[in-house]
Amino acid sequence: MTQTANHPAQEQGRLRRALGAIWAFVQAMESTGFDHTLCRIERLERDVRGLKEELRRGQNPTAVDANSQGGNKCLC
């Protein structure tokens, strides 16, 4: 009889640990200010590459448009 009374308490402990692990994972996946900064830097680097390519196209009119494939949207 005591075994059945302790069984739900053990299950609750497992559930709490599992939920705690899931919550920690979700918090770790959240975007931080540092992530936002890296995203902005990447977007600026893409813009610079696009401008360089645009300058190159101005000198060489047969060059391919570099921005037609990548896009400049950040997914952060």
Secondary structure, DSSP 8 states (H G I E B T S, - for coil): -HHHHHHHHHHHHHHHHHHHHHHHHHHHHS--HHHHHHHHHHHHHHHHHHHHHHHHHHH-TT---THHHH------
